[in-house]
């Protein structure tokens, strides 16, 4: 929410904006961990907050939430659930290889410095 007196976003809104800005920059075929996403957004050690916030995205959000994984490339959404199955389908459609519910972060991990030019 924006403070009508100062026209600046609240701290909570600023955090979400930073998170969504970085998430929107993750290219197809690349993935990040919750912790890495928090760090890139300047949110320090807020991996759990990132997970909760992404879990509250509205239906039909265009943000690439499916590119965010647990530590070491672990898929944290369970197979056989609608969101877990959708995540796996979206990642595979982008050419991301999934083996035993993990993604090879060395191969598919996003390193923004390498992709910024």
TORSE-216075 format. One line per field, with one value per residue (C-alpha): x, y, z; residue in one letter; residue number from 1. Coordinates in steps of 0.05 Angstrom, whole numbers, plus 32768, in hexadecimal, padded with zeros to 4 digits. Last residue first. Example, Ala and Ser with C-alpha at 12.3 -4.5 7.8 and 13.67 -1.06 7.14 Angstrom:
<fitis>
X: 8111, 80F6
Y: 7FEB, 7FA6
Z: 808F, 809C
res: S, A
n: 2, 1
</fitis>
This chain:
<fitis>
X: 81F0, 81CD, 81CB, 820F, 8207, 81C0, 81D7, 819A, 81A0, 8192, 81D3, 81F6, 81B2, 81A2, 8157, 813C, 80FC, 8120, 813A, 811D, 813B, 8128, 8117, 80E4, 80AA, 80CA, 80C8, 807F, 806A, 808F, 8071, 802B, 8031, 8047, 800F, 7FD9, 7FF4, 800E, 8056, 8060, 8077, 80BD, 80E4, 812B, 8160, 8194, 8166, 811E, 8107, 80EE, 80E4, 809A, 808C, 8097, 806C, 8030, 7FFF, 7FC3, 7FA9, 7FC2, 8005, 7FFF, 802F, 8063, 805F, 8065, 80A2, 80C4, 80B7, 80D8, 8115, 811D, 8167, 817C, 8142, 816C, 8144, 8180, 8185, 813B, 813F, 817D, 815A, 811C, 8149, 8150, 813F, 8151, 812F, 8106, 8129, 8126, 8118, 80D0, 80EA, 8118, 80E0, 80AE, 80DD, 80EE, 80A4, 8091, 80C5, 80AF, 8067, 807A, 80A3, 8067, 806C, 807A, 8048, 805A, 8016, 7FEE, 801A, 8019, 8000
Y: 7F54, 7F43, 7EF7, 7EE5, 7F18, 7EFE, 7EB7, 7E8C, 7E42, 7E12, 7DEC, 7DF6, 7DF6, 7DAF, 7DAB, 7D7C, 7D53, 7D11, 7D2E, 7D6D, 7D8A, 7DD1, 7DD9, 7E10, 7DE0, 7DB4, 7DEF, 7DFD, 7DB5, 7DAC, 7DEC, 7DD8, 7D94, 7DB3, 7DE7, 7DB4, 7D81, 7D3E, 7D51, 7D7B, 7DC3, 7DCB, 7DB8, 7DB0, 7DD8, 7DD8, 7E01, 7E05, 7E1C, 7E5B, 7E56, 7E43, 7E88, 7EA6, 7EE4, 7EE7, 7EDD, 7EB4, 7EA4, 7ED9, 7ED1, 7EBC, 7E81, 7EB0, 7ED9, 7E9D, 7E82, 7EC6, 7ECE, 7E8A, 7EA0, 7EE1, 7EE0, 7F21, 7F45, 7F6A, 7F4C, 7F23, 7F07, 7EF4, 7ED3, 7EAC, 7E94, 7E7D, 7E59, 7E70, 7E50, 7E5A, 7E3E, 7E7D, 7EBB, 7ED3, 7F1E, 7F1B, 7EFC, 7F37, 7F6A, 7F3F, 7F3C, 7F87, 7F99, 7F69, 7F89, 7FCF, 7FBC, 7FA4, 7FE3, 800E, 802E, 8078, 80AD, 80D4, 80E7, 80B3, 807A, 8046, 8000
Z: 7E55, 7E95, 7E8E, 7EAD, 7EE5, 7EF2, 7F04, 7EF8, 7F09, 7ED0, 7EC7, 7F0A, 7F2C, 7F13, 7F21, 7F55, 7F5E, 7F4E, 7F0C, 7EED, 7EAD, 7E9C, 7E52, 7E5A, 7E50, 7E86, 7EB7, 7EA7, 7EAF, 7EF1, 7F0E, 7EF6, 7F16, 7F58, 7F55, 7F47, 7F79, 7F61, 7F69, 7FA8, 7FA3, 7FC1, 7F82, 7F9B, 7F74, 7FAD, 7FDA, 7FC5, 7F81, 7F5F, 7F13, 7F1C, 7F37, 7EF2, 7EFE, 7ECF, 7F08, 7EF1, 7F36, 7F67, 7F88, 7FD0, 7FCD, 7FB0, 7FEF, 801D, 7FF6, 7FF6, 8041, 804B, 8023, 8049, 8059, 8038, 8017, 7FE3, 7FA9, 7F94, 7FDB, 7FDE, 7F9A, 7FAF, 7FEE, 7FC8, 7F97, 7F4F, 7F0C, 7EC3, 7E85, 7E7A, 7E96, 7EDE, 7ED7, 7EF1, 7F31, 7F3C, 7F35, 7F5C, 7F98, 7F97, 7F90, 7FC9, 7FF7, 7FE4, 7FF2, 8038, 8045, 8031, 7FEC, 7FE7, 7FD4, 8013, 802F, 800A, 8025, 7FEF, 8000
res: X, X, X, X, X, X, X, X, X, X, X, X, X, X, X, X, X, X, X, X, X, X, X, X, X, X, X, X, X, X, X, X, X, X, X, X, X, X, X, X, X, X, X, X, X, X, X, X, X, X, X, X, X, X, X, X, X, X, X, X, X, X, X, X, X, X, X, X, X, X, X, X, X, X, X, X, X, X, X, X, X, X, X, X, X, X, X, X, X, X, X, X, X, X, X, X, X, X, X, X, X, X, X, X, X, X, X, X, X, X, X, X, X, X, X, X, X
n: 117, 116, 115, 114, 113, 112, 111, 110, 109, 108, 107, 106, 105, 104, 103, 102, 101, 100, 99, 98, 97, 96, 95, 94, 93, 92, 91, 90, 89, 88, 87, 86, 85, 84, 83, 82, 81, 80, 79, 78, 77, 76, 75, 74, 73, 72, 71, 70, 69, 68, 67, 66, 65, 64, 63, 62, 61, 60, 59, 58, 57, 56, 55, 54, 53, 52, 51, 50, 49, 48, 47, 46, 45, 44, 43, 42, 41, 40, 39, 38, 37, 36, 35, 34, 33, 32, 31, 30, 29, 28, 27, 26, 25, 24, 23, 22, 21, 20, 19, 18, 17, 16, 15, 14, 13, 12, 11, 10, 9, 8, 7, 6, 5, 4, 3, 2, 1
</fitis>
